[in-house]
Amino acid sequence: MKENFLLYSVFAVILVYVLNRIRIRLQLSKAKHPSLRGHSKWSRRITSRIPYFSYNESHYFSCDGAPEHIALQRKEALHNLATNVNQACSKTIDYCNKLEKSISDIQFTSNYRIPFPFQKLLPKAFKLGAITDETQGTKIKDLDGNWRFDLSGSYGVNVFGYDFYKDCMDKGFEQVKDLGPVLGSYHPIIGENVELIKRISGLDEVSFHMSGTEAVMQAVRLARYHTKKTHLVRFCGAYHGWWDGVQPGVGNRRKVNDVYTLADLSENALQVLSTRNDIACVLINPLQAFHPNSDSGSDSTLVASDRDTNFNKTQYTAWLKNIQEICNRRNIVLIFDEVFTGFRLGYRGAQGYFDVQADLVTYGKTLGGGLPVGVLAGQSHLMKRFRKDAPADVSFARGTFNSHPYVMGAMNEFLNRIQSPEIQNIYQTIEDVWDKRVEKFNHKLQANSLPIKITNMHSILSVLYTKPSRYNWMLQFYLKNAGLEMSWLGSGRMIMSFNFTDEEFEEVMTRFVQAALSMKNDGWWWHSAELTNKKIKRQFLFDMLTNEFPVLTNIMSSPIKSIPLKTDSKSPKTSTTNIQPIKEPLTYKPETKNTTIKKVS
């Protein structure tokens, strides 16, 4: 009898343990976003199995069910646009062509500007990035002398205008030129930089690194070291650099088992933070407030027109305060990754913008005054890299070029300039300025009956598309033709510098509207009442499956009935192979160089 009781007891304990593990696992699953982005391991598995296919010419211009005359109109428009670009940018394109064979970054970005089935027939001139040799004011110049308004923002570096940073670099160099590139020892200018960063961040200590990615790596390492816990929490869609430790899904082949990817703005995510004992840190990219649970907008993923942003400052502030409260209570390190948002959203970055104090904060990009840098600021007890009671137990981190004198010089210029009354006044008014500009922008788009809406978070803008279409990715090329410089992500993110005057922004809006009207008149936004985003995505899946398994063509029916169903996985011959690109090269002549920031109205 006793033996049976003991056996039943053991079985009961095991059952309770298993059921509790199942409960914890289900709780974690509920805290994930239901999209593929919210499930990192599955996203890596599934995307690695997506087969390549390419539309042939008959399908390329009519995969949305457009009639033949619209397809021909689009084909001619693409040819004409490419001819304009080739004529206006011949030197730039030729130089880019020579570099592409030797620079892997160019090869990557050339192949990820538009959805992949359209890549092969896209004119070469559209695939290549820009080669530029001069900036002035809000404009940037290519090798052919074409000046364009810069909407790329240099990946977020350019907050105050290129002339501002060029002057920071020049003046910073003057301060440290007598030392040269001495590494290991410090130029004394570092002391003032540290004090200024401490004051801005509200934290106790600072370490310098060579990039934002490195700063994030160090922040996560220190959080694990001091909490003695294993896992970090990141939120769905957030980018924290290319280190695989914070990029567990697509883009990283290594299996990452110590990262939880949870849903933004989710009560279930808060429940996980409140109950699990293995979480060392929560990593916040404040830019996710612009598009919670979504990746940054990229034209390479514009299969349909369902790109969206949902910025609600009040809601996201409350969300961050909830996370902060839980982290304080549960001995979880709260890390703000301000590599992108730092010094753009405000003088104190996202911490000031959302009124939340983090335990560790990473900076980069603009803080270097135009030169590359990564910075980590944190509470004293979290920044220590050794234990006095265990001298062999250290958290090692170095970096050959951290605290490089020239970087410290440019940083010093930057940090002192942003304290000026002029910059502080801009910080007080700039959010309202950009909100009003975007509102005016949308009025212009609506007045011209264009299927576009502009959204913004502060001075970061995104283009949304209001009618189902398979060709929204074409807009980036019309914009460049109109004199607007985009990043390789295209229309998903336009990063505007603070030195745009009202007159310059008016010119940007005019060029944007003209470009969009040209695209509309060329038939790319032809629309059938039966065309929906859901049908477009089903058609994409249908094309992919029937290309991989042709036998399915006889079993499955095309969601969009009128289109030709043949796809071509081999390199097709097409009349657009000799397509050449900007009927009238831009003739903007820059103003006399001015290193001060123009005051916005």
TIGU-598551 format. One record per residue (C-alpha): residue number from 1; residue in three letters; x, y, z. Coordinates in nm, 2 decimals. Example, Ala and Ser with C-alpha at 12.3 -4.5 7.8 and 13.67 -1.06 7.14 Angstrom:
2
1,ALA,1.23,-0.45,0.78 $
2,SER,1.37,-0.11,0.71 $
// end
This chain:
601
1,MET,0.00,0.00,0.00 $
2,LYS,0.28,0.24,0.09 $
3,GLU,0.46,0.15,-0.23 $
4,ASN,0.15,0.24,-0.43 $
5,PHE,0.11,0.57,-0.24 $
6,LEU,0.47,0.66,-0.30 $
7,LEU,0.43,0.58,-0.67 $
8,TYR,0.11,0.78,-0.70 $
9,SER,0.28,1.07,-0.52 $
10,VAL,0.57,1.07,-0.76 $
11,PHE,0.33,1.05,-1.05 $
12,ALA,0.13,1.34,-0.91 $
13,VAL,0.44,1.56,-0.86 $
14,ILE,0.56,1.48,-1.22 $
15,LEU,0.21,1.56,-1.35 $
16,VAL,0.20,1.89,-1.17 $
17,TYR,0.54,1.98,-1.29 $
18,VAL,0.45,1.89,-1.65 $
19,LEU,0.12,2.08,-1.64 $
20,ASN,0.30,2.38,-1.49 $
21,ARG,0.56,2.38,-1.77 $
22,ILE,0.28,2.36,-2.02 $
23,ARG,0.11,2.65,-1.85 $
24,ILE,0.43,2.86,-1.87 $
25,ARG,0.48,2.76,-2.23 $
26,LEU,0.13,2.86,-2.32 $
27,GLN,0.17,3.19,-2.14 $
28,LEU,0.48,3.26,-2.34 $
29,SER,0.31,3.17,-2.67 $
30,LYS,0.02,3.40,-2.59 $
31,ALA,0.26,3.69,-2.53 $
32,LYS,0.40,3.65,-2.88 $
33,HIS,0.26,3.84,-3.18 $
34,PRO,0.05,3.61,-3.40 $
35,SER,0.24,3.72,-3.71 $
36,LEU,0.55,3.53,-3.85 $
37,ARG,0.76,3.82,-3.72 $
38,GLY,0.65,3.73,-3.36 $
39,HIS,0.79,3.37,-3.39 $
40,SER,1.16,3.41,-3.47 $
41,LYS,1.24,3.04,-3.51 $
42,TRP,0.95,2.97,-3.74 $
43,SER,1.02,3.28,-3.94 $
44,ARG,1.37,3.16,-4.00 $
45,ARG,1.26,2.81,-4.10 $
46,ILE,0.98,2.92,-4.33 $
47,THR,1.16,3.21,-4.51 $
48,SER,1.46,2.99,-4.58 $
49,ARG,1.22,2.76,-4.78 $
50,ILE,1.06,3.03,-4.99 $
51,PRO,1.15,2.95,-5.35 $
52,TYR,1.27,3.21,-5.59 $
53,PHE,1.07,3.28,-5.90 $
54,SER,1.06,3.55,-6.16 $
55,TYR,0.78,3.70,-6.36 $
56,ASN,0.82,3.68,-6.74 $
57,GLU,0.74,3.99,-6.95 $
58,SER,0.38,3.90,-7.01 $
59,HIS,0.32,3.87,-6.64 $
60,TYR,0.55,4.15,-6.52 $
61,PHE,0.32,4.44,-6.62 $
62,SER,-0.02,4.27,-6.56 $
63,CYS,0.01,4.06,-6.24 $
64,ASP,-0.28,4.26,-6.09 $
65,GLY,-0.51,4.16,-6.37 $
66,ALA,-0.46,4.48,-6.57 $
67,PRO,-0.58,4.47,-6.94 $
68,GLU,-0.33,4.46,-7.22 $
69,HIS,-0.34,4.84,-7.30 $
70,ILE,-0.25,4.92,-6.94 $
71,ALA,0.03,4.66,-6.94 $
72,LEU,0.17,4.82,-7.26 $
73,GLN,0.14,5.17,-7.10 $
74,ARG,0.34,5.05,-6.80 $
75,LYS,0.60,4.89,-7.01 $
76,GLU,0.66,5.21,-7.21 $
77,ALA,0.66,5.42,-6.89 $
78,LEU,0.93,5.20,-6.74 $
79,HIS,1.14,5.23,-7.05 $
80,ASN,1.10,5.61,-7.06 $
81,LEU,1.18,5.65,-6.69 $
82,ALA,1.48,5.43,-6.72 $
83,THR,1.60,5.62,-7.02 $
84,ASN,1.58,5.95,-6.83 $
85,VAL,1.77,5.81,-6.54 $
86,ASN,2.05,5.66,-6.76 $
87,GLN,2.09,5.99,-6.94 $
88,ALA,2.10,6.21,-6.63 $
89,CYS,2.31,5.97,-6.41 $
90,SER,2.54,5.80,-6.66 $
91,LYS,2.86,5.86,-6.46 $
92,THR,2.71,5.76,-6.13 $
93,ILE,2.56,5.44,-6.28 $
94,ASP,2.88,5.35,-6.45 $
95,TYR,3.08,5.40,-6.13 $
96,CYS,2.83,5.19,-5.93 $
97,ASN,2.84,4.91,-6.18 $
98,LYS,3.22,4.89,-6.14 $
99,LEU,3.19,4.88,-5.76 $
100,GLU,2.91,4.62,-5.75 $
101,LYS,3.13,4.33,-5.83 $
102,SER,3.36,4.41,-5.54 $
103,ILE,3.13,4.55,-5.26 $
104,SER,2.89,4.30,-5.11 $
105,ASP,2.67,4.57,-4.96 $
106,ILE,2.59,4.70,-5.31 $
107,GLN,2.51,4.35,-5.43 $
108,PHE,2.27,4.31,-5.14 $
109,THR,2.09,4.64,-5.16 $
110,SER,2.07,4.61,-5.54 $
111,ASN,1.87,4.29,-5.50 $
112,TYR,1.64,4.41,-5.22 $
113,ARG,1.48,4.73,-5.35 $
114,ILE,1.16,4.57,-5.48 $
115,PRO,0.97,4.24,-5.43 $
116,PHE,1.19,3.96,-5.57 $
117,PRO,0.97,3.83,-5.86 $
118,PHE,1.02,4.17,-6.03 $
119,GLN,1.39,4.20,-5.99 $
120,LYS,1.52,4.04,-6.31 $
121,LEU,1.33,4.27,-6.55 $
122,LEU,1.40,4.59,-6.34 $
123,PRO,1.63,4.82,-6.53 $
124,LYS,1.99,4.81,-6.40 $
125,ALA,1.98,5.18,-6.33 $
126,PHE,1.71,5.14,-6.08 $
127,LYS,1.88,4.86,-5.89 $
128,LEU,2.20,5.05,-5.81 $
129,GLY,2.25,5.28,-5.52 $
130,ALA,2.38,5.64,-5.53 $
131,ILE,2.74,5.76,-5.55 $
132,THR,2.76,6.11,-5.40 $
133,ASP,3.04,6.36,-5.36 $
134,GLU,2.89,6.67,-5.20 $
135,THR,2.62,6.80,-4.97 $
136,GLN,2.49,7.15,-4.90 $
137,GLY,2.19,7.25,-4.69 $
138,THR,1.92,6.99,-4.74 $
139,LYS,2.05,6.85,-5.07 $
140,ILE,2.30,6.59,-5.19 $
141,LYS,2.48,6.57,-5.53 $
142,ASP,2.57,6.27,-5.74 $
143,LEU,2.87,6.23,-5.97 $
144,ASP,2.67,6.37,-6.26 $
145,GLY,2.60,6.70,-6.08 $
146,ASN,2.23,6.62,-6.00 $
147,TRP,2.13,6.79,-5.67 $
148,ARG,1.84,6.62,-5.49 $
149,PHE,1.66,6.69,-5.16 $
150,ASP,1.79,6.43,-4.92 $
151,LEU,1.51,6.22,-4.76 $
152,SER,1.75,5.94,-4.66 $
153,GLY,1.88,6.10,-4.35 $
154,SER,2.20,5.90,-4.37 $
155,TYR,2.04,5.62,-4.17 $
156,GLY,1.94,5.86,-3.90 $
157,VAL,2.28,6.04,-3.86 $
158,ASN,2.16,6.36,-4.02 $
159,VAL,1.94,6.53,-3.76 $
160,PHE,2.06,6.89,-3.79 $
161,GLY,2.17,6.91,-4.15 $
162,TYR,2.49,6.81,-4.33 $
163,ASP,2.66,7.15,-4.29 $
164,PHE,2.62,7.13,-3.91 $
165,TYR,2.81,6.79,-3.90 $
166,LYS,3.07,6.89,-4.15 $
167,ASP,3.15,7.19,-3.93 $
168,CYS,3.15,6.96,-3.61 $
169,MET,3.40,6.73,-3.78 $
170,ASP,3.62,7.02,-3.89 $
171,LYS,3.62,7.20,-3.55 $
172,GLY,3.66,6.87,-3.37 $
173,PHE,3.97,6.78,-3.58 $
174,GLU,4.12,7.12,-3.49 $
175,GLN,4.08,7.04,-3.12 $
176,VAL,4.27,6.70,-3.13 $
177,LYS,4.49,6.72,-3.44 $
178,ASP,4.81,6.75,-3.23 $
179,LEU,4.75,6.41,-3.08 $
180,GLY,4.67,6.22,-3.40 $
181,PRO,4.52,5.87,-3.39 $
182,VAL,4.66,5.76,-3.05 $
183,LEU,4.48,5.46,-2.92 $
184,GLY,4.47,5.33,-2.56 $
185,SER,4.54,5.66,-2.39 $
186,TYR,4.27,5.93,-2.39 $
187,HIS,4.27,6.29,-2.52 $
188,PRO,4.16,6.51,-2.22 $
189,ILE,3.85,6.62,-2.42 $
190,ILE,3.69,6.29,-2.33 $
191,GLY,3.62,6.42,-1.98 $
192,GLU,3.38,6.69,-2.09 $
193,ASN,3.21,6.45,-2.33 $
194,VAL,3.15,6.20,-2.04 $
195,GLU,3.00,6.47,-1.81 $
196,LEU,2.77,6.60,-2.09 $
197,ILE,2.65,6.24,-2.17 $
198,LYS,2.59,6.17,-1.81 $
199,ARG,2.38,6.48,-1.77 $
200,ILE,2.18,6.41,-2.09 $
201,SER,2.12,6.04,-2.01 $
202,GLY,2.05,6.09,-1.64 $
203,LEU,2.30,5.80,-1.57 $
204,ASP,2.62,5.75,-1.38 $
205,GLU,2.89,5.61,-1.61 $
206,VAL,2.98,5.59,-1.98 $
207,SER,3.17,5.35,-2.21 $
208,PHE,3.27,5.42,-2.57 $
209,HIS,3.24,5.17,-2.86 $
210,MET,3.28,5.17,-3.23 $
211,SER,2.92,5.13,-3.34 $
212,GLY,2.57,5.12,-3.21 $
213,THR,2.57,4.74,-3.26 $
214,GLU,2.87,4.71,-3.03 $
215,ALA,2.71,4.93,-2.76 $
216,VAL,2.40,4.71,-2.76 $
217,MET,2.62,4.40,-2.73 $
218,GLN,2.79,4.55,-2.43 $
219,ALA,2.46,4.65,-2.27 $
220,VAL,2.32,4.30,-2.30 $
221,ARG,2.64,4.14,-2.17 $
222,LEU,2.65,4.36,-1.86 $
223,ALA,2.28,4.30,-1.79 $
224,ARG,2.33,3.92,-1.79 $
225,TYR,2.65,3.96,-1.59 $
226,HIS,2.50,4.16,-1.30 $
227,THR,2.16,3.99,-1.28 $
228,LYS,2.30,3.64,-1.34 $
229,LYS,2.00,3.56,-1.55 $
230,THR,2.00,3.43,-1.91 $
231,HIS,1.73,3.57,-2.13 $
232,LEU,1.66,3.90,-2.30 $
233,VAL,1.33,4.03,-2.41 $
234,ARG,1.29,4.21,-2.74 $
235,PHE,0.97,4.32,-2.91 $
236,CYS,0.83,4.21,-3.24 $
237,GLY,0.97,4.40,-3.54 $
238,ALA,1.24,4.58,-3.34 $
239,TYR,1.59,4.62,-3.49 $
240,HIS,1.89,4.64,-3.25 $
241,GLY,2.18,4.60,-3.49 $
242,TRP,2.31,4.30,-3.68 $
243,TRP,2.45,4.10,-3.38 $
244,ASP,2.28,3.76,-3.39 $
245,GLY,2.22,3.78,-3.01 $
246,VAL,1.94,4.04,-3.07 $
247,GLN,1.84,3.92,-3.42 $
248,PRO,1.71,3.57,-3.36 $
249,GLY,1.50,3.54,-3.67 $
250,VAL,1.54,3.62,-4.04 $
251,GLY,1.90,3.73,-4.13 $
252,ASN,2.07,3.51,-3.87 $
253,ARG,2.14,3.14,-3.94 $
254,ARG,2.26,3.07,-3.58 $
255,LYS,2.00,2.92,-3.35 $
256,VAL,1.93,3.17,-3.07 $
257,ASN,1.77,3.02,-2.76 $
258,ASP,1.81,3.29,-2.50 $
259,VAL,1.59,3.56,-2.66 $
260,TYR,1.21,3.60,-2.61 $
261,THR,1.04,3.80,-2.89 $
262,LEU,0.72,3.93,-2.74 $
263,ALA,0.43,4.14,-2.87 $
264,ASP,0.44,4.52,-2.83 $
265,LEU,0.15,4.68,-2.64 $
266,SER,0.04,4.34,-2.51 $
267,GLU,-0.10,4.26,-2.16 $
268,ASN,0.02,3.90,-2.21 $
269,ALA,0.38,4.03,-2.26 $
270,LEU,0.36,4.22,-1.94 $
271,GLN,0.24,3.90,-1.77 $
272,VAL,0.55,3.72,-1.89 $
273,LEU,0.77,3.99,-1.76 $
274,SER,0.60,3.98,-1.43 $
275,THR,0.63,3.60,-1.38 $
276,ARG,0.94,3.46,-1.54 $
277,ASN,1.26,3.44,-1.34 $
278,ASP,1.51,3.40,-1.62 $
279,ILE,1.48,3.75,-1.78 $
280,ALA,1.79,3.96,-1.75 $
281,CYS,1.69,4.26,-1.96 $
282,VAL,1.42,4.42,-2.17 $
283,LEU,1.55,4.58,-2.49 $
284,ILE,1.35,4.88,-2.62 $
285,ASN,1.39,5.04,-2.96 $
286,PRO,1.17,5.35,-2.92 $
287,LEU,1.12,5.37,-3.30 $
288,GLN,0.88,5.08,-3.26 $
289,ALA,0.63,5.33,-3.13 $
290,PHE,0.59,5.43,-3.49 $
291,HIS,0.49,5.09,-3.61 $
292,PRO,0.44,4.85,-3.32 $
293,ASN,0.49,4.48,-3.40 $
294,SER,0.60,4.56,-3.76 $
295,ASP,0.94,4.58,-3.93 $
296,SER,1.05,4.92,-4.07 $
297,GLY,0.88,4.98,-4.40 $
298,SER,1.08,4.86,-4.70 $
299,ASP,0.97,4.86,-5.06 $
300,SER,1.13,4.52,-5.10 $
301,THR,0.83,4.38,-4.91 $
302,LEU,0.56,4.59,-5.08 $
303,VAL,0.37,4.29,-5.22 $
304,ALA,0.03,4.46,-5.16 $
305,SER,-0.08,4.79,-5.00 $
306,ASP,-0.12,4.68,-4.64 $
307,ARG,0.19,4.86,-4.50 $
308,ASP,0.08,5.04,-4.18 $
309,THR,0.19,5.26,-3.90 $
310,ASN,0.01,5.32,-3.57 $
311,PHE,0.19,5.59,-3.37 $
312,ASN,0.01,5.69,-3.05 $
313,LYS,0.24,5.87,-2.82 $
314,THR,0.01,5.86,-2.51 $
315,GLN,-0.05,5.49,-2.55 $
316,TYR,0.32,5.40,-2.60 $
317,THR,0.42,5.62,-2.31 $
318,ALA,0.19,5.43,-2.08 $
319,TRP,0.32,5.10,-2.22 $
320,LEU,0.68,5.20,-2.15 $
321,LYS,0.60,5.31,-1.79 $
322,ASN,0.43,4.97,-1.73 $
323,ILE,0.75,4.80,-1.85 $
324,GLN,0.96,5.03,-1.63 $
325,GLU,0.76,4.95,-1.32 $
326,ILE,0.78,4.57,-1.38 $
327,CYS,1.16,4.59,-1.45 $
328,ASN,1.22,4.78,-1.13 $
329,ARG,1.02,4.53,-0.93 $
330,ARG,1.16,4.21,-1.09 $
331,ASN,1.53,4.30,-1.10 $
332,ILE,1.52,4.32,-1.49 $
333,VAL,1.75,4.57,-1.66 $
334,LEU,1.56,4.82,-1.88 $
335,ILE,1.77,4.91,-2.18 $
336,PHE,1.68,5.19,-2.43 $
337,ASP,1.84,5.14,-2.77 $
338,GLU,1.86,5.50,-2.88 $
339,VAL,2.11,5.45,-3.16 $
340,PHE,1.85,5.58,-3.40 $
341,THR,1.62,5.80,-3.19 $
342,GLY,1.88,5.96,-2.96 $
343,PHE,1.90,6.34,-3.01 $
344,ARG,1.63,6.33,-3.27 $
345,LEU,1.32,6.29,-3.05 $
346,GLY,1.45,6.55,-2.81 $
347,TYR,1.76,6.67,-2.62 $
348,ARG,1.73,6.37,-2.39 $
349,GLY,1.61,6.14,-2.67 $
350,ALA,1.33,5.89,-2.62 $
351,GLN,1.39,5.90,-2.24 $
352,GLY,1.28,6.27,-2.24 $
353,TYR,1.02,6.22,-2.52 $
354,PHE,0.84,5.94,-2.33 $
355,ASP,0.94,6.05,-1.98 $
356,VAL,1.09,5.72,-1.89 $
357,GLN,1.43,5.67,-1.73 $
358,ALA,1.61,5.36,-1.84 $
359,ASP,1.88,5.17,-1.65 $
360,LEU,2.11,5.15,-1.96 $
361,VAL,2.10,5.36,-2.27 $
362,THR,2.29,5.30,-2.60 $
363,TYR,2.37,5.59,-2.84 $
364,GLY,2.53,5.61,-3.18 $
365,LYS,2.50,5.77,-3.52 $
366,THR,2.45,6.14,-3.47 $
367,LEU,2.63,6.16,-3.13 $
368,GLY,2.96,6.12,-3.31 $
369,GLY,2.91,6.46,-3.47 $
370,GLY,2.93,6.29,-3.81 $
371,LEU,3.18,6.02,-3.73 $
372,PRO,3.10,5.66,-3.64 $
373,VAL,3.06,5.58,-3.27 $
374,GLY,2.87,5.37,-3.01 $
375,VAL,2.81,5.48,-2.65 $
376,LEU,2.67,5.30,-2.35 $
377,ALA,2.55,5.50,-2.05 $
378,GLY,2.43,5.33,-1.73 $
379,GLN,2.39,5.31,-1.36 $
380,SER,2.72,5.25,-1.18 $
381,HIS,2.63,4.91,-1.04 $
382,LEU,2.54,4.79,-1.39 $
383,MET,2.85,4.93,-1.57 $
384,LYS,3.11,4.75,-1.35 $
385,ARG,3.30,4.48,-1.54 $
386,PHE,3.44,4.29,-1.25 $
387,ARG,3.35,4.17,-0.90 $
388,LYS,3.56,4.27,-0.60 $
389,ASP,3.48,3.95,-0.42 $
390,ALA,3.55,3.73,-0.73 $
391,PRO,3.85,3.89,-0.91 $
392,ALA,3.86,3.63,-1.19 $
393,ASP,3.49,3.67,-1.27 $
394,VAL,3.50,3.96,-1.52 $
395,SER,3.28,4.09,-1.81 $
396,PHE,3.53,4.17,-2.07 $
397,ALA,3.48,4.43,-2.34 $
398,ARG,3.72,4.65,-2.54 $
399,GLY,3.75,4.77,-2.89 $
400,THR,4.05,4.91,-3.06 $
401,PHE,3.90,5.23,-3.19 $
402,ASN,3.68,5.32,-2.90 $
403,SER,3.74,5.68,-2.78 $
404,HIS,3.93,5.76,-3.10 $
405,PRO,4.06,6.12,-3.06 $
406,TYR,3.89,6.25,-3.38 $
407,VAL,3.56,6.10,-3.28 $
408,MET,3.59,6.25,-2.93 $
409,GLY,3.66,6.59,-3.09 $
410,ALA,3.36,6.58,-3.33 $
411,MET,3.15,6.45,-3.04 $
412,ASN,3.25,6.74,-2.82 $
413,GLU,3.15,6.99,-3.08 $
414,PHE,2.82,6.82,-3.13 $
415,LEU,2.74,6.80,-2.75 $
416,ASN,2.83,7.16,-2.69 $
417,ARG,2.63,7.29,-2.99 $
418,ILE,2.31,7.12,-2.90 $
419,GLN,2.30,7.30,-2.57 $
420,SER,2.28,7.64,-2.75 $
421,PRO,1.96,7.84,-2.71 $
422,GLU,1.90,7.81,-3.09 $
423,ILE,1.90,7.42,-3.08 $
424,GLN,1.71,7.41,-2.75 $
425,ASN,1.44,7.62,-2.91 $
426,ILE,1.42,7.39,-3.21 $
427,TYR,1.38,7.10,-2.97 $
428,GLN,1.08,7.27,-2.81 $
429,THR,0.90,7.33,-3.14 $
430,ILE,1.02,7.08,-3.39 $
431,GLU,0.76,6.80,-3.33 $
432,ASP,0.47,7.04,-3.38 $
433,VAL,0.64,7.17,-3.70 $
434,TRP,0.66,6.83,-3.85 $
435,ASP,0.31,6.73,-3.75 $
436,LYS,0.17,7.04,-3.93 $
437,ARG,0.39,6.98,-4.23 $
438,VAL,0.26,6.62,-4.27 $
439,GLU,-0.09,6.74,-4.22 $
440,LYS,-0.04,6.98,-4.51 $
441,PHE,0.13,6.71,-4.72 $
442,ASN,-0.18,6.49,-4.69 $
443,HIS,-0.41,6.77,-4.79 $
444,LYS,-0.21,6.81,-5.11 $
445,LEU,-0.22,6.43,-5.18 $
446,GLN,-0.60,6.42,-5.12 $
447,ALA,-0.66,6.72,-5.34 $
448,ASN,-0.48,6.54,-5.63 $
449,SER,-0.67,6.21,-5.57 $
450,LEU,-0.36,6.01,-5.51 $
451,PRO,-0.38,5.68,-5.33 $
452,ILE,-0.11,5.78,-5.08 $
453,LYS,-0.10,5.89,-4.72 $
454,ILE,0.20,6.02,-4.52 $
455,THR,0.23,5.93,-4.16 $
456,ASN,0.50,6.05,-3.92 $
457,MET,0.66,6.00,-3.58 $
458,HIS,0.83,6.34,-3.52 $
459,SER,1.06,6.40,-3.82 $
460,ILE,1.05,6.04,-3.94 $
461,LEU,0.79,5.99,-4.22 $
462,SER,0.65,5.69,-4.40 $
463,VAL,0.44,5.65,-4.71 $
464,LEU,0.12,5.44,-4.68 $
465,TYR,-0.09,5.32,-4.98 $
466,THR,-0.46,5.35,-4.96 $
467,LYS,-0.57,5.13,-5.26 $
468,PRO,-0.47,4.77,-5.33 $
469,SER,-0.18,4.76,-5.58 $
470,ARG,0.11,4.53,-5.67 $
471,TYR,0.32,4.82,-5.80 $
472,ASN,0.36,5.06,-5.51 $
473,TRP,0.73,4.99,-5.52 $
474,MET,0.76,5.19,-5.84 $
475,LEU,0.71,5.52,-5.65 $
476,GLN,1.07,5.53,-5.52 $
477,PHE,1.20,5.55,-5.88 $
478,TYR,0.96,5.83,-5.98 $
479,LEU,1.06,6.02,-5.66 $
480,LYS,1.43,5.99,-5.75 $
481,ASN,1.35,6.11,-6.10 $
482,ALA,1.18,6.41,-5.95 $
483,GLY,1.48,6.51,-5.74 $
484,LEU,1.42,6.34,-5.41 $
485,GLU,1.69,6.11,-5.27 $
486,MET,1.57,5.80,-5.09 $
487,SER,1.75,5.53,-4.89 $
488,TRP,1.76,5.18,-5.03 $
489,LEU,1.45,5.10,-4.82 $
490,GLY,1.25,5.33,-5.05 $
491,SER,0.93,5.49,-4.95 $
492,GLY,0.89,5.31,-4.62 $
493,ARG,1.10,5.56,-4.42 $
494,MET,1.19,5.91,-4.50 $
495,ILE,1.42,6.07,-4.24 $
496,MET,1.40,6.45,-4.25 $
497,SER,1.67,6.68,-4.11 $
498,PHE,1.57,6.97,-3.89 $
499,ASN,1.72,7.23,-4.12 $
500,PHE,1.44,7.20,-4.39 $
501,THR,1.28,7.54,-4.42 $
502,ASP,0.91,7.57,-4.49 $
503,GLU,1.00,7.68,-4.84 $
504,GLU,1.21,7.37,-4.90 $
505,PHE,0.95,7.14,-4.76 $
506,GLU,0.70,7.30,-4.99 $
507,GLU,0.93,7.22,-5.28 $
508,VAL,0.96,6.86,-5.16 $
509,MET,0.58,6.82,-5.15 $
510,THR,0.55,6.97,-5.50 $
511,ARG,0.80,6.73,-5.64 $
512,PHE,0.65,6.44,-5.46 $
513,VAL,0.30,6.51,-5.58 $
514,GLN,0.42,6.56,-5.94 $
515,ALA,0.61,6.23,-5.92 $
516,ALA,0.30,6.05,-5.79 $
517,LEU,0.08,6.20,-6.06 $
518,SER,0.32,6.08,-6.32 $
519,MET,0.31,5.73,-6.18 $
520,LYS,-0.07,5.74,-6.17 $
521,ASN,-0.09,5.87,-6.53 $
522,ASP,0.14,5.59,-6.64 $
523,GLY,-0.11,5.33,-6.52 $
524,TRP,0.07,5.18,-6.23 $
525,TRP,-0.22,5.24,-6.00 $
526,TRP,-0.48,5.11,-6.23 $
527,HIS,-0.74,4.94,-6.01 $
528,SER,-1.01,4.69,-6.05 $
529,ALA,-1.30,4.69,-5.80 $
530,GLU,-1.24,4.32,-5.74 $
531,LEU,-0.87,4.37,-5.65 $
532,THR,-0.80,4.35,-5.27 $
533,ASN,-0.49,4.32,-5.07 $
534,LYS,-0.60,3.97,-4.97 $
535,LYS,-0.64,3.86,-5.33 $
536,ILE,-0.30,4.01,-5.42 $
537,LYS,-0.13,3.81,-5.15 $
538,ARG,-0.31,3.50,-5.25 $
539,GLN,-0.20,3.55,-5.60 $
540,PHE,0.16,3.59,-5.49 $
541,LEU,0.13,3.26,-5.30 $
542,PHE,-0.04,3.10,-5.60 $
543,ASP,0.24,3.21,-5.84 $
544,MET,0.51,3.09,-5.60 $
545,LEU,0.35,2.75,-5.56 $
546,THR,0.27,2.69,-5.92 $
547,ASN,0.61,2.79,-6.03 $
548,GLU,0.77,2.55,-5.78 $
549,PHE,0.51,2.27,-5.85 $
550,PRO,0.36,2.33,-6.20 $
551,VAL,0.12,2.04,-6.16 $
552,LEU,-0.07,2.26,-5.91 $
553,THR,-0.18,2.48,-6.20 $
554,ASN,-0.44,2.22,-6.29 $
555,ILE,-0.56,2.19,-5.93 $
556,MET,-0.56,2.54,-5.80 $
557,SER,-0.74,2.84,-5.95 $
558,SER,-0.58,3.18,-5.98 $
559,PRO,-0.73,3.44,-5.73 $
560,ILE,-0.70,3.71,-6.00 $
561,LYS,-0.87,3.55,-6.30 $
562,SER,-0.77,3.77,-6.59 $
563,ILE,-0.39,3.75,-6.56 $
564,PRO,-0.15,3.51,-6.75 $
565,LEU,-0.04,3.25,-6.50 $
566,LYS,0.30,3.16,-6.65 $
567,THR,0.60,3.25,-6.45 $
568,ASP,0.96,3.20,-6.54 $
569,SER,1.24,3.09,-6.30 $
570,LYS,1.50,3.13,-6.57 $
571,SER,1.64,3.46,-6.69 $
572,PRO,1.39,3.59,-6.94 $
573,LYS,1.47,3.79,-7.25 $
574,THR,1.29,4.12,-7.27 $
575,SER,1.27,4.43,-7.47 $
576,THR,1.35,4.63,-7.15 $
577,THR,1.71,4.50,-7.13 $
578,ASN,1.84,4.80,-7.32 $
579,ILE,1.63,5.03,-7.11 $
580,GLN,1.83,5.32,-7.01 $
581,PRO,1.69,5.68,-6.68 $
582,ILE,1.55,6.19,-6.58 $
583,LYS,1.45,6.37,-6.89 $
584,GLU,1.57,6.69,-6.75 $
585,PRO,1.87,6.67,-6.52 $
586,LEU,1.82,6.87,-6.20 $
587,THR,1.98,7.21,-6.21 $
588,TYR,1.96,7.31,-5.85 $
589,LYS,2.26,7.52,-5.75 $
590,PRO,2.34,7.51,-5.37 $
591,GLU,2.34,7.82,-5.16 $
592,THR,2.65,7.96,-5.02 $
593,LYS,2.77,7.73,-4.75 $
594,ASN,2.62,7.80,-4.41 $
595,THR,2.72,7.60,-4.11 $
596,THR,2.44,7.72,-3.89 $
597,ILE,2.10,7.56,-3.87 $
598,LYS,1.81,7.75,-4.04 $
599,LYS,1.54,7.82,-3.79 $
600,VAL,1.21,7.65,-3.88 $
601,SER,0.89,7.85,-3.89 $
// end
